[in-house]
Amino acid sequence: MKQIIKRYITMNPKLDAGKDLKIIMRSLTKTTEKNFSKRIEDWHKKYKDFLNEKTKSSTTGKLHYTHPKLRSAYNSLKKHIPYLFTYKNPKYKHLNIHNTTNSIEGGVFSHMKNMVSIHRGISKAKKLSLIDSYLIKLGNK
C-alpha cells in the first residue's frame, strides 16, 4: 500500500493540495473506509478547480493538466478505496491481514533484495527466475 502512495505523492509535497492529501493518507491505517472516503471527497471538493487547471504546452501548443501526478493520486485512491480496507473486512478476518506491509518489507523482501544484489551480474530473465524460485520456496514452508 505504501509503495502505491509513494509513487504518486512525493515525500515532501510543495503544494497545499499535496500536503493535505499526504495528511489524509497518513490516517489510512487508523480510520474506517467511510471516514477515509469522506475525507478524500472533501479534499476533492476543496481542490477540484486546482486539479482541473490546464497548461498550454510551449512545444505542441496542446493543453494538458497542470498537476497530473496529483490527479493520478486522487483517481487511484478513489478507484482503490474498497481494496485499501480489505484488512478490516470481517469477511477476510480469518486471513489475519495486517494494515501495513512492514512485515514483508523487512522480512521477505529485504532478504530477497540482498539475494538478487549478490547475483547482480546475471541477466534480467535469470533474476526473475531466481525471484520466482525464492517466492515458491517461501510459499511451500
KESE-546430 format. One record per residue: x, y, z of N, C-alpha, C in turn; residue in three letters. Coordinates in steps of 0.1 Angstrom, whole numbers, plus 5000, padded with zeros to 4 digits. Each point is the difference from the previous one (the first is absolute). Example, Ala and Ser with C-alpha at 12.3 -4.5 7.8 and 13.67 -1.06 7.14 Angstrom:
BEGIN
r n.u:5132, n.v:4943, n.w:5078, ca.u:4991, ca.v:5012, ca.w:5000, c.u:5009, c.v:5012, c.w:5000, code:ALA
r n.u:4996, n.v:5011, n.w:4993, ca.u:5009, ca.v:5011, ca.w:5000, c.u:4992, c.v:5011, c.w:5008, code:SER
***
This chain:
BEGIN
r n.u:5008, n.v:4988, n.w:5000, ca.u:4992, ca.v:5012, ca.w:5000, c.u:5009, c.v:5012, c.w:5000, code:MET
r n.u:5010, n.v:5001, n.w:5008, ca.u:5009, ca.v:5011, ca.w:5001, c.u:5007, c.v:5003, c.w:4987, code:LYS
r n.u:5003, n.v:4989, n.w:4993, ca.u:5007, ca.v:5002, ca.w:4987, c.u:4991, c.v:5007, c.w:4990, code:GLN
r n.u:4987, n.v:4997, n.w:5000, ca.u:4991, ca.v:5006, ca.w:4991, c.u:4999, c.v:5015, c.w:5003, code:ILE
r n.u:4999, n.v:5003, n.w:5013, ca.u:4999, ca.v:5014, ca.w:5004, c.u:5012, c.v:5008, c.w:4997, code:ILE
r n.u:5012, n.v:4994, n.w:5002, ca.u:5013, ca.v:5007, ca.w:4998, c.u:5001, c.v:5003, c.w:4985, code:LYS
r n.u:4995, n.v:4991, n.w:4992, ca.u:5001, ca.v:5002, ca.w:4985, c.u:4994, c.v:5013, c.w:4995, code:ARG
r n.u:4989, n.v:5004, n.w:5007, ca.u:4993, ca.v:5012, ca.w:4995, c.u:5003, c.v:5013, c.w:5008, code:TYR
r n.u:5003, n.v:4999, n.w:5013, ca.u:5002, ca.v:5011, ca.w:5008, c.u:5015, c.v:5001, c.w:5004, code:ILE
r n.u:5006, n.v:5011, n.w:4998, ca.u:5014, ca.v:5001, ca.w:5004, c.u:5001, c.v:5000, c.w:5015, code:THR
r n.u:5011, n.v:4997, n.w:5006, ca.u:5002, ca.v:4999, ca.w:5014, c.u:4998, c.v:5014, c.w:5006, code:MET
r n.u:5003, n.v:5010, n.w:4993, ca.u:4999, ca.v:5014, ca.w:5005, c.u:4992, c.v:5009, c.w:4990, code:ASN
r n.u:4987, n.v:4998, n.w:4999, ca.u:4992, ca.v:5008, ca.w:4991, c.u:5002, c.v:5015, c.w:5002, code:PRO
r n.u:5000, n.v:5007, n.w:4990, ca.u:5002, ca.v:5015, ca.w:5001, c.u:4987, c.v:5007, c.w:4999, code:LYS
r n.u:4990, n.v:4994, n.w:4993, ca.u:4987, ca.v:5007, ca.w:4999, c.u:4991, c.v:4996, c.w:5011, code:LEU
r n.u:4991, n.v:5010, n.w:5004, ca.u:4991, ca.v:4997, ca.w:5011, c.u:4991, c.v:4988, c.w:4997, code:ASP
r n.u:4996, n.v:4998, n.w:4988, ca.u:4991, ca.v:4988, ca.w:4997, c.u:5008, c.v:4987, c.w:5003, code:ALA
r n.u:5012, n.v:5000, n.w:4996, ca.u:5009, ca.v:4988, ca.w:5002, c.u:5002, c.v:4998, c.w:5015, code:GLY
r n.u:5002, n.v:5011, n.w:5008, ca.u:5002, ca.v:4999, ca.w:5014, c.u:4988, c.v:4995, c.w:5007, code:LYS
r n.u:4988, n.v:5005, n.w:4996, ca.u:4988, ca.v:4996, ca.w:5006, c.u:4997, c.v:4985, c.w:4997, code:ASP
r n.u:5003, n.v:4996, n.w:4987, ca.u:4997, ca.v:4986, ca.w:4997, c.u:5010, c.v:4991, c.w:5007, code:LEU
r n.u:5012, n.v:5004, n.w:5002, ca.u:5009, ca.v:4992, ca.w:5008, c.u:4995, c.v:4998, c.w:5015, code:LYS
r n.u:4995, n.v:5010, n.w:5005, ca.u:4994, ca.v:4999, ca.w:5014, c.u:4989, c.v:4990, c.w:5000, code:ILE
r n.u:4991, n.v:5000, n.w:4990, ca.u:4989, ca.v:4991, ca.w:4999, c.u:5006, c.v:4986, c.w:4999, code:ILE
r n.u:5010, n.v:4998, n.w:4992, ca.u:5006, ca.v:4987, ca.w:4997, c.u:5006, c.v:4994, c.w:5013, code:MET
r n.u:5006, n.v:5009, n.w:5008, ca.u:5006, ca.v:4995, ca.w:5012, c.u:4990, c.v:4994, c.w:5010, code:ARG
r n.u:4987, n.v:5004, n.w:4998, ca.u:4990, ca.v:4995, ca.w:5009, c.u:4994, c.v:4987, c.w:4995, code:SER
r n.u:5004, n.v:4995, n.w:4989, ca.u:4994, ca.v:4988, ca.w:4994, c.u:4999, c.v:4988, c.w:5009, code:LEU
r n.u:5010, n.v:4997, n.w:5008, ca.u:5000, ca.v:4988, ca.w:5008, c.u:4993, c.v:5002, c.w:5013, code:THR
r n.u:4996, n.v:5012, n.w:5003, ca.u:4993, ca.v:5004, ca.w:5013, c.u:4986, c.v:5004, c.w:4998, code:LYS
r n.u:4994, n.v:4998, n.w:4989, ca.u:4986, ca.v:5005, ca.w:4997, c.u:4992, c.v:4989, c.w:4994, code:THR
r n.u:4987, n.v:5003, n.w:4997, ca.u:4991, ca.v:4991, ca.w:4994, c.u:4999, c.v:5004, c.w:4985, code:THR
r n.u:4995, n.v:4991, n.w:4992, ca.u:4998, ca.v:5002, ca.w:4986, c.u:4990, c.v:5012, c.w:4998, code:GLU
r n.u:4990, n.v:5001, n.w:5008, ca.u:4990, ca.v:5010, ca.w:4999, c.u:5006, c.v:5014, c.w:5002, code:LYS
r n.u:5008, n.v:5001, n.w:5011, ca.u:5006, ca.v:5013, ca.w:5004, c.u:5011, c.v:5004, c.w:4990, code:ASN
r n.u:5008, n.v:4990, n.w:4996, ca.u:5010, ca.v:5003, ca.w:4990, c.u:4994, c.v:5005, c.w:4987, code:PHE
r n.u:4989, n.v:4993, n.w:4995, ca.u:4994, ca.v:5004, ca.w:4988, c.u:4994, c.v:5014, c.w:5001, code:SER
r n.u:4995, n.v:5003, n.w:5012, ca.u:4994, ca.v:5014, ca.w:5002, c.u:5012, c.v:5010, c.w:4999, code:LYS
r n.u:5011, n.v:4997, n.w:5007, ca.u:5011, ca.v:5010, ca.w:5000, c.u:5006, c.v:5002, c.w:4985, code:ARG
r n.u:5000, n.v:4989, n.w:4993, ca.u:5005, ca.v:5001, ca.w:4986, c.u:4990, c.v:5008, c.w:4992, code:ILE
r n.u:4988, n.v:4998, n.w:5001, ca.u:4990, ca.v:5008, ca.w:4993, c.u:5000, c.v:5015, c.w:5004, code:GLU
r n.u:5002, n.v:5002, n.w:5013, ca.u:5001, ca.v:5014, ca.w:5004, c.u:5012, c.v:5007, c.w:4994, code:ASP
r n.u:5011, n.v:4992, n.w:5000, ca.u:5012, ca.v:5005, ca.w:4994, c.u:4998, c.v:5004, c.w:4985, code:TRP
r n.u:4993, n.v:4991, n.w:4993, ca.u:4998, ca.v:5002, ca.w:4986, c.u:4991, c.v:5012, c.w:4998, code:HIS
r n.u:4990, n.v:5002, n.w:5008, ca.u:4991, ca.v:5012, ca.w:4999, c.u:5008, c.v:5012, c.w:5001, code:LYS
r n.u:5009, n.v:5000, n.w:5010, ca.u:5009, ca.v:5012, ca.w:5003, c.u:5009, c.v:5003, c.w:4989, code:LYS
r n.u:5006, n.v:4990, n.w:4993, ca.u:5010, ca.v:5002, ca.w:4990, c.u:4996, c.v:4997, c.w:4986, code:TYR
r n.u:4987, n.v:4998, n.w:4998, ca.u:4995, ca.v:4996, ca.w:4987, c.u:5005, c.v:5010, c.w:4989, code:LYS
r n.u:4998, n.v:5013, n.w:5002, ca.u:5004, ca.v:5009, ca.w:4989, c.u:5016, c.v:5000, c.w:4998, code:ASP
r n.u:5007, n.v:4998, n.w:5011, ca.u:5014, ca.v:4999, ca.w:4999, c.u:5005, c.v:4988, c.w:4992, code:PHE
r n.u:4993, n.v:4989, n.w:5003, ca.u:5003, ca.v:4987, ca.w:4992, c.u:4997, c.v:5001, c.w:4986, code:LEU
r n.u:4990, n.v:5008, n.w:4996, ca.u:4995, ca.v:5002, ca.w:4987, c.u:5008, c.v:5010, c.w:4992, code:ASN
r n.u:5009, n.v:5007, n.w:5006, ca.u:5008, ca.v:5010, ca.w:4993, c.u:5008, c.v:4994, c.w:4988, code:GLU
r n.u:5000, n.v:5007, n.w:4989, ca.u:5007, ca.v:4995, ca.w:4989, c.u:5011, c.v:5011, c.w:4996, code:LYS
r n.u:5011, n.v:4994, n.w:4994, ca.u:5011, ca.v:5009, ca.w:4995, c.u:5002, c.v:4997, c.w:4985, code:THR
r n.u:5003, n.v:5010, n.w:4993, ca.u:5003, ca.v:4998, ca.w:4986, c.u:5014, c.v:4997, c.w:4998, code:LYS
r n.u:5003, n.v:4989, n.w:4993, ca.u:5014, ca.v:4996, ca.w:4997, c.u:5007, c.v:5010, c.w:4991, code:SER
r n.u:5012, n.v:5003, n.w:5004, ca.u:5007, ca.v:5010, ca.w:4991, c.u:5005, c.v:4994, c.w:4987, code:SER
r n.u:5002, n.v:4987, n.w:5000, ca.u:5005, ca.v:4993, ca.w:4988, c.u:4988, c.v:4996, c.w:4991, code:THR
r n.u:4990, n.v:4994, n.w:5005, ca.u:4989, ca.v:4995, ca.w:4991, c.u:4988, c.v:5009, c.w:4999, code:THR
r n.u:4999, n.v:5009, n.w:5010, ca.u:4988, ca.v:5009, ca.w:5000, c.u:4987, c.v:4994, c.w:5006, code:GLY
r n.u:5001, n.v:4987, n.w:5004, ca.u:4989, ca.v:4993, ca.w:5005, c.u:4998, c.v:5002, c.w:5015, code:LYS
r n.u:4988, n.v:4999, n.w:5005, ca.u:4997, ca.v:5002, ca.w:5014, c.u:5002, c.v:4987, c.w:5007, code:LEU
r n.u:5006, n.v:5000, n.w:5012, ca.u:5001, ca.v:4988, ca.w:5008, c.u:4998, c.v:5004, c.w:5015, code:HIS
r n.u:4997, n.v:4990, n.w:5008, ca.u:4997, ca.v:5004, ca.w:5014, c.u:5013, c.v:5004, c.w:5007, code:TYR
r n.u:4999, n.v:5011, n.w:5008, ca.u:5012, ca.v:5006, ca.w:5006, c.u:5005, c.v:4991, c.w:5012, code:THR
r n.u:4992, n.v:4992, n.w:5006, ca.u:5004, ca.v:4992, ca.w:5012, c.u:4996, c.v:4986, c.w:4997, code:HIS
r n.u:5006, n.v:4993, n.w:4990, ca.u:4996, ca.v:4986, ca.w:4997, c.u:5003, c.v:4990, c.w:5011, code:PRO
r n.u:5010, n.v:5002, n.w:5007, ca.u:5003, ca.v:4990, ca.w:5011, c.u:4990, c.v:5000, c.w:5011, code:LYS
r n.u:4996, n.v:5012, n.w:5003, ca.u:4990, ca.v:5002, ca.w:5011, c.u:4987, c.v:4995, c.w:4995, code:LEU
r n.u:4996, n.v:5002, n.w:4988, ca.u:4988, ca.v:4995, ca.w:4994, c.u:5000, c.v:4985, c.w:5000, code:ARG
r n.u:5012, n.v:4994, n.w:4996, ca.u:5001, ca.v:4986, ca.w:5000, c.u:4999, c.v:4994, c.w:5014, code:SER
r n.u:5006, n.v:5006, n.w:5010, ca.u:4999, ca.v:4995, ca.w:5013, c.u:4985, c.v:5000, c.w:5005, code:ALA
r n.u:4993, n.v:5011, n.w:4997, ca.u:4986, ca.v:5000, ca.w:5004, c.u:4992, c.v:4989, c.w:4993, code:TYR
r n.u:5002, n.v:4999, n.w:4987, ca.u:4992, ca.v:4990, ca.w:4993, c.u:5003, c.v:4986, c.w:5004, code:ASN
r n.u:5013, n.v:4998, n.w:5003, ca.u:5004, ca.v:4986, ca.w:5004, c.u:4994, c.v:4997, c.w:5014, code:SER
r n.u:5000, n.v:5010, n.w:5009, ca.u:4994, ca.v:4998, ca.w:5013, c.u:4985, c.v:4997, c.w:4999, code:LEU
r n.u:4994, n.v:5009, n.w:4992, ca.u:4985, ca.v:4998, ca.w:4998, c.u:4996, c.v:4986, c.w:4995, code:LYS
r n.u:5008, n.v:4996, n.w:4991, ca.u:4998, ca.v:4987, ca.w:4994, c.u:5003, c.v:4988, c.w:5009, code:LYS
r n.u:5010, n.v:5002, n.w:5008, ca.u:5005, ca.v:4988, ca.w:5009, c.u:4995, c.v:5001, c.w:5014, code:HIS
r n.u:4992, n.v:5009, n.w:5004, ca.u:4996, ca.v:5001, ca.w:5014, c.u:4994, c.v:4987, c.w:5005, code:ILE
r n.u:4992, n.v:4992, n.w:4993, ca.u:4995, ca.v:4988, ca.w:5005, c.u:5011, c.v:4990, c.w:5004, code:PRO
r n.u:5010, n.v:5000, n.w:4992, ca.u:5011, ca.v:4990, ca.w:5002, c.u:5010, c.v:5005, c.w:5011, code:TYR
r n.u:5000, n.v:5013, n.w:5003, ca.u:5009, ca.v:5005, ca.w:5010, c.u:4995, c.v:4996, c.w:5014, code:LEU
r n.u:4988, n.v:4996, n.w:5001, ca.u:4994, ca.v:4996, ca.w:5013, c.u:4997, c.v:4985, c.w:5001, code:PHE
r n.u:5005, n.v:4992, n.w:4992, ca.u:4998, ca.v:4986, ca.w:5000, c.u:5004, c.v:4994, c.w:5013, code:THR
r n.u:5010, n.v:5005, n.w:5006, ca.u:5005, ca.v:4995, ca.w:5013, c.u:4990, c.v:5002, c.w:5011, code:TYR
r n.u:4991, n.v:5009, n.w:4999, ca.u:4989, ca.v:5002, ca.w:5010, c.u:4987, c.v:4993, c.w:4997, code:LYS
r n.u:4999, n.v:4994, n.w:4988, ca.u:4988, ca.v:4994, ca.w:4996, c.u:4998, c.v:4987, c.w:5008, code:ASN
r n.u:4989, n.v:4999, n.w:5007, ca.u:4997, ca.v:4987, ca.w:5008, c.u:5000, c.v:4988, c.w:4992, code:PRO
r n.u:4997, n.v:5001, n.w:4987, ca.u:5000, ca.v:4988, ca.w:4991, c.u:5014, c.v:4994, c.w:4999, code:LYS
r n.u:5010, n.v:5008, n.w:5002, ca.u:5014, ca.v:4995, ca.w:4999, c.u:5007, c.v:4999, c.w:5013, code:TYR
r n.u:4993, n.v:5001, n.w:5011, ca.u:5006, ca.v:5000, ca.w:5013, c.u:5009, c.v:4988, c.w:5003, code:LYS
r n.u:4996, n.v:4988, n.w:4994, ca.u:5007, ca.v:4988, ca.w:5002, c.u:5014, c.v:5000, c.w:4994, code:HIS
r n.u:5003, n.v:5009, n.w:4991, ca.u:5013, ca.v:5002, ca.w:4993, c.u:5010, c.v:5007, c.w:5008, code:LEU
r n.u:4995, n.v:5007, n.w:5010, ca.u:5009, ca.v:5008, ca.w:5009, c.u:5009, c.v:5010, c.w:4992, code:ASN
r n.u:4994, n.v:5008, n.w:4991, ca.u:5007, ca.v:5009, ca.w:4992, c.u:5004, c.v:5012, c.w:5008, code:ILE
r n.u:5013, n.v:5004, n.w:4999, ca.u:5005, ca.v:5011, ca.w:5007, c.u:4996, c.v:5013, c.w:4993, code:HIS
r n.u:5000, n.v:5011, n.w:5008, ca.u:4997, ca.v:5013, ca.w:4994, c.u:5012, c.v:5007, c.w:4993, code:ASN
r n.u:5011, n.v:4994, n.w:5001, ca.u:5012, ca.v:5005, ca.w:4993, c.u:5008, c.v:4989, c.w:4993, code:THR
r n.u:5010, n.v:5003, n.w:4992, ca.u:5008, ca.v:4990, ca.w:4994, c.u:5013, c.v:4998, c.w:5007, code:THR
r n.u:5002, n.v:5006, n.w:5012, ca.u:5012, ca.v:5000, ca.w:5007, c.u:5006, c.v:4986, c.w:5002, code:ASN
r n.u:4992, n.v:4991, n.w:5003, ca.u:5005, ca.v:4986, ca.w:5003, c.u:5007, c.v:4994, c.w:4987, code:SER
r n.u:4994, n.v:5003, n.w:4989, ca.u:5007, ca.v:4994, ca.w:4988, c.u:5011, c.v:5009, c.w:4994, code:ILE
r n.u:4999, n.v:5013, n.w:5003, ca.u:5011, ca.v:5008, ca.w:4995, c.u:5013, c.v:4997, c.w:5007, code:GLU
r n.u:4999, n.v:4998, n.w:5013, ca.u:5013, ca.v:4997, ca.w:5008, c.u:5003, c.v:4986, c.w:5000, code:GLY
r n.u:4990, n.v:4991, n.w:4999, ca.u:5002, ca.v:4986, ca.w:5002, c.u:5003, c.v:4993, c.w:4987, code:GLY
r n.u:4991, n.v:5001, n.w:4990, ca.u:5000, ca.v:4992, ca.w:4988, c.u:5008, c.v:5008, c.w:4989, code:VAL
r n.u:4996, n.v:5012, n.w:4998, ca.u:5006, ca.v:5007, ca.w:4989, c.u:5015, c.v:5005, c.w:5002, code:PHE
r n.u:5004, n.v:5003, n.w:5012, ca.u:5013, ca.v:5004, ca.w:5002, c.u:5010, c.v:4989, c.w:4998, code:SER
r n.u:4996, n.v:4988, n.w:5004, ca.u:5009, ca.v:4988, ca.w:4997, c.u:5000, c.v:4997, c.w:4985, code:HIS
r n.u:4989, n.v:5001, n.w:4993, ca.u:4999, ca.v:4998, ca.w:4986, c.u:5009, c.v:5011, c.w:4993, code:MET
r n.u:4999, n.v:5012, n.w:5004, ca.u:5008, ca.v:5011, ca.w:4993, c.u:5015, c.v:4997, c.w:5002, code:LYS
r n.u:5004, n.v:4996, n.w:5012, ca.u:5014, ca.v:4996, ca.w:5002, c.u:5004, c.v:4989, c.w:4991, code:ASN
r n.u:4992, n.v:4990, n.w:4999, ca.u:5003, ca.v:4988, ca.w:4992, c.u:5002, c.v:5004, c.w:4985, code:MET
r n.u:4991, n.v:5009, n.w:4995, ca.u:5001, ca.v:5005, ca.w:4986, c.u:5013, c.v:5008, c.w:4999, code:VAL
r n.u:5003, n.v:5008, n.w:5010, ca.u:5011, ca.v:5009, ca.w:5000, c.u:5013, c.v:4992, c.w:4999, code:SER
r n.u:5001, n.v:4989, n.w:5007, ca.u:5012, ca.v:4992, ca.w:5000, c.u:5003, c.v:4994, c.w:4986, code:ILE
r n.u:4989, n.v:4998, n.w:4993, ca.u:5001, ca.v:4994, ca.w:4986, c.u:4998, c.v:5011, c.w:4990, code:HIS
r n.u:5005, n.v:5012, n.w:5002, ca.u:4997, ca.v:5011, ca.w:4991, c.u:5005, c.v:4999, c.w:4986, code:ARG
r n.u:5009, n.v:4990, n.w:4997, ca.u:5005, ca.v:4999, ca.w:4986, c.u:4991, c.v:4992, c.w:4991, code:GLY
r n.u:4989, n.v:4994, n.w:5005, ca.u:4992, ca.v:4991, ca.w:4992, c.u:4990, c.v:5008, c.w:4992, code:ILE
r n.u:4995, n.v:4994, n.w:4990, ca.u:4990, ca.v:5006, ca.w:4991, c.u:4987, c.v:5003, c.w:5007, code:SER
r n.u:4992, n.v:5008, n.w:4994, ca.u:4987, ca.v:5003, ca.w:5006, c.u:4991, c.v:4988, c.w:5001, code:LYS
r n.u:5000, n.v:4992, n.w:4989, ca.u:4992, ca.v:4987, ca.w:5000, c.u:5004, c.v:4991, c.w:5011, code:ALA
r n.u:5013, n.v:4999, n.w:5003, ca.u:5005, ca.v:4991, ca.w:5011, c.u:4997, c.v:5006, c.w:5013, code:LYS
r n.u:5000, n.v:5013, n.w:5002, ca.u:4996, ca.v:5007, ca.w:5012, c.u:4985, c.v:4996, c.w:5003, code:LYS
r n.u:4992, n.v:5002, n.w:4990, ca.u:4986, ca.v:4997, ca.w:5002, c.u:4997, c.v:4985, c.w:5004, code:LEU
r n.u:5008, n.v:4992, n.w:4993, ca.u:4999, ca.v:4985, ca.w:5004, c.u:5005, c.v:4998, c.w:5014, code:SER
r n.u:5010, n.v:5007, n.w:5005, ca.u:5005, ca.v:4999, ca.w:5013, c.u:4990, c.v:5004, c.w:5010, code:LEU
r n.u:4993, n.v:5011, n.w:4997, ca.u:4990, ca.v:5006, ca.w:5009, c.u:4988, c.v:4990, c.w:5000, code:ILE
r n.u:4996, n.v:4995, n.w:4989, ca.u:4989, ca.v:4990, ca.w:4999, c.u:5003, c.v:4988, c.w:5009, code:ASP
r n.u:5012, n.v:4995, n.w:4999, ca.u:5004, ca.v:4988, ca.w:5008, c.u:5000, c.v:5003, c.w:5014, code:SER
r n.u:5005, n.v:5012, n.w:5004, ca.u:5000, ca.v:5004, ca.w:5014, c.u:4986, c.v:5001, c.w:5006, code:TYR
r n.u:4991, n.v:5007, n.w:4992, ca.u:4986, ca.v:5001, ca.w:5005, c.u:4993, c.v:4987, c.w:5001, code:LEU
r n.u:5002, n.v:4991, n.w:4990, ca.u:4994, ca.v:4987, ca.w:5000, c.u:5005, c.v:4992, c.w:5013, code:ILE
r n.u:5013, n.v:5000, n.w:5002, ca.u:5006, ca.v:4993, ca.w:5011, c.u:4994, c.v:5006, c.w:5013, code:LYS
r n.u:4998, n.v:5013, n.w:5001, ca.u:4995, ca.v:5007, ca.w:5012, c.u:4986, c.v:4995, c.w:5002, code:LEU
r n.u:4992, n.v:4999, n.w:4989, ca.u:4986, ca.v:4996, ca.w:5001, c.u:4998, c.v:4986, c.w:5004, code:GLY
r n.u:5010, n.v:4991, n.w:4998, ca.u:4999, ca.v:4986, ca.w:5004, c.u:5004, c.v:4998, c.w:5014, code:ASN
r n.u:5004, n.v:5010, n.w:5007, ca.u:5004, ca.v:4998, ca.w:5014, c.u:4988, c.v:4999, c.w:5009, code:LYS
***
